[in-house]
Amino acid sequence: MTTSLLIAISLILVAYLLGSFPTGYILARMLKGIDIREMGSGSTGATNVLRNVGKGAAIAVLIIDMLKGVLAVLAVKLLYDYSEILPPQWQDWLIAVCALIAVIGHSKSIWLNFAGGKSAAISLGILLTMNPYVGLGTFAVFLSVLAITRIVSISSISASIGVNILMWIFLPTIPYIGFAIIAASYVIIRHRSNIDRIIAGTEPRIGQTANS
């Protein structure tokens, strides 16, 4: 049991370190020589990178941040697929905990004095790895709302709400539903400044330059 606990703790630590890898910060420094935290909304995520660095960098940030989430969940799944070290009853709970820690790590990076992004992209990578139907359904909600509003924050918030419905349909277990509720709430809270601007009618749309 002690060995199993140490391995589980190690997986959680790995999930945090994966999540905290500061993709947007590094690419902004490399490509433009700027601290992305001092630009726009201060977020290190793809949207702020898009507005202050460019499309190519934003796409790279989006993909890499999604991969961080994929790896955080995949590490647990692969360990269970190829070994019998950890108790079977831990699997869903450990996946959910590692996923949540990765989400928090992305927005509270140890490398950036516990700053970071708003955790939408990494959450999508996590969901795709947990269950492709949940991940693709969430992405479909995001794209549909984005096509209508052209506002990333509204799309991310809508996807955060939609994921709870999808999780009840495709992964109706306490660990996964718990993850969906907590992670979605966290992502929405991370968008609280965007919500204020949405209410005020000042939240920028894709293609506009503004402090978002």
N, C-alpha and C positions, 0 to 999 in steps of 0.2 A: 504493500500500500504506500510506503514511503517513496519508493521509486516512481510509482504511478503519479503521486502528488507532485514530485519534483519535475517530472516530464510535463504534466499539465501546467504547472507554473511557468516552465520554460516556453511552452507554446503561447501562453498569454503574453509573456515578455516579448517574444518574437513578433506577435501580432501588433503590439504597441510600437515596436521599432519600425516595422513595415509601414504602419499607418503614419508615423511621425516623419518619414522621409520627406524632406521639404522640396518636392518637385518644382513647384512654381517659383519658389525663391531662387533655387539653383539656376533654372533656365533663364529667369529674368536677369540674374547677375551675369551669366555667361553671354547672353545675346545683346543685352542693352546696358549692362553695367549699373543697373538700378536695384534698389531694395524695394521689391514689390509691396512690402508692408507699408511703405511710405507713399504709395500711389493709390488713387481711387479709393476703394473701400477698405484697403489694407489687407484684404484677403489674399492668400497665396493660391487660390483656386483658379480654374480655367477661365471663368468669366472675367475676373480682374486682369488676368494675363492677356486675354483677348483684347481688352480695351487699352492696355498699356504696353504690350510687347508685340502682339500680332497673332494672326490666325494659326500659322504653323506651330508656334510655341503653345498656343492654347490647346490645339489638338493633341500635341505631345503630352501636355500636362493632364488632359482628360484621360488619355489612354493609360499613362503610367499610374495615375491615381486609381483608376479602375483596377489595374493589375495588382496594386498593393492590397486591395480588398480580396481579389481572387486568391492571392497567395496566402493571406491570413487564414482563410477558410480551408483552402486546399491542403495546407500543411496538416491540419487536424484530420481531414478525410483520408489523406494518403497514409497517415500513421495507422489509422484504423483498418484501412484496406490491406496493409502489408505486414501488420504485426498484431499481437494479442497482448501488448504491454498494458494498455489502459482498459479499465472496466467498461463493458459495453454500455452500461446504463449512464455513463458519463458523456457519451458521444454528442447527443443533441445539445446538452447543456454546455459542453466545452466549445462546440462550434459557435453557439450563441454568445458566450462570454468573449471568446477571441474576436468575433466579429464586432461586438460592441466596443471592445478595447481598441481595436484598429480604427474604428470611427472616431473615438475620442482622441486617439493619438494623432490623427490627421489634423484635427483642429487645435490640439494642444501639444504641439511638437516640442520635444525636449531640446531640439536643435535651434528652435526659434523663440526661446524664453516662453514656451507654452502658448504661442500664437499659431495660426495656421489658416486652413481653409474652412469651408462651411459644410464639408463632409458629404456632399451630394454624390460626387463621382465615385468615391471609395465605397459608398453604400450601394451603388449600382453594381459594382464589381462583386461585392459580397453577395448580393441577391442573386446574381446570375450563377454564382457557384453553389449557393444553397439550393436553388431550384430554378432552372432556366425559364419556366413559365412565369414564376414570380418576377424574375429579373426583366424578362422581355415585356411582360405586362406593365411593369412600373415604367420602363423606358418608353413604352407606347403612350402611356398617360403623359409623361414629360413632353414627348415630341408633339402630341396632339395639342396640348395647352400652349406650347411654344409657338406652334403654327398659327394659333388664333391670336395670342396676345403679344408674341415676340418679346416677352419679358421672362428672363431666365429664372428669376426668383419666384415668380408665381408658378412657373412650371415645376420647379423643385419642390415647392410646398404642396402643390397638387399631387405630385408623385409620392410624396411622403404620406399623404392621406390615403392614396390609392393602394399603397403597399399593404396596409393593414387588411383591406378587403381581400386582396390576392393571397395573403398569407393564411387567412382563415379558410380559403378554398383549397389551396394546394399543400400547405404544411401546417395543418391544424393541431399543433402540439404546443404545450405550455412554453417550452424554451424558445421556439421560433416566433410564436405570437408575442411573447414577452419582448424578444429582440425587436420585432417590428414596431411595437408601441413605443418602447424607450428610444430606439434609434430615430424613428420618425419625429417624435417630440423634440429630440435633441437637435435634429436638422432644422426644424421649424424655429426653435428658440435661437439657433445660430443666424437665422434670417430676420431677427426682430427689427434691425435697422431698416432692412428692405421693406418689411411690413409697414413701418412708419411712413416710408416714402410712397408705397403703393396707396395708402390711405390719403396722403397729401397730393397724390397725382404727379409726383416728381420722379418716380422710379424709371430709369432709362430703359429703352427697348434695344434689342440687338441692332448694332450699327450706329448707335448714338454714343457719344463720349460724355461720361458724367461720373460723379463720385459714387460708383457702385461696384 
